[in-house]
Amino acid sequence: QIVLVSGHLDSWDVGQGAMDDGGGAFISWEALSLIKDLGLRPKRTLRLVLWTAEEQGGIGAEQYYQLHKENISNFDIVMESDEGTFKPSGLGFTGNAKARDIVKEIMTLLQPINITDVYDNADGTDIDYWMREGVPGASLRDDLSKYFWFHHSQGDTMTVQDPNQMNLCAAVWTVVSYVIADMEEMLPR
């Protein structure tokens, strides 16, 4: 059984793609790195996917889906961060009411850093295939007030990334992915 965390590597044709979507790729990598460094071994496999060709229509995601859809029942949740890594407020979630209640309970663990909201609907070109087939999905929600200052522009460079805000994003990703991967049962569908 698999808990998938992800971001995409390709950027738009200008800038470095630090926000779109280097930040999402980074926090996904960091989540698995933190879990390993802490010596935690969840019951399910945590899988990192760094998508490619998202900007060209999600070609990499479609290929991955085609290669793995026969095992769709083993995918517990698919998580994608693709809206920058500014100060996070919570998760967008797509899934049934029972799964939503579980995710809301998990998010209470993040009360000490004041990131507990669960919003309707996860967003993510790369996880849409899975969510359409009923796999629960989550996307990071963060402060988008400055996102479009840099999005798909030459200003999308590492200098706009705030290490403290990225650490908060990685904390959300780490806690959610680990707890779901270590639960006794998969999220209800």
C-alpha angles and dihedrals in degrees: 000000000000139000106194123205119184156163131174127255103203117090132197116276094268130051126019098282092237092148099025090072121320090093093056091048090048097051091047090053091043093052092058092041092053092048090051093045090052090053093239119155112190123203092246132050116265107213125194116206120187101195124214131203093025089135090052094057105292095288094154092050092049091051092049091048092050091050096047107027092100086069095045093126088064094059107097098183136343117217127192131179112199107139101079129270103266121136105318125226100182144288137311106223134196117190143087125303095263092051090047091054090053092049090049089053091049091051090058086071087070094058092108089065093037097240106127110123122122113198130196116267129012116237127213136124090212097053099039093095091059097043092051087058093052102264109141113249137198134191129187115252117204142155105300095179091109100025096097091049085074107019113123092351140111086257092069094103136130090264090075093057115099110208093210093052091045089052090054090050090050090049091055092047092047097048096044096045094045097047093048091046091051100045119115093239134031118253111280117256 
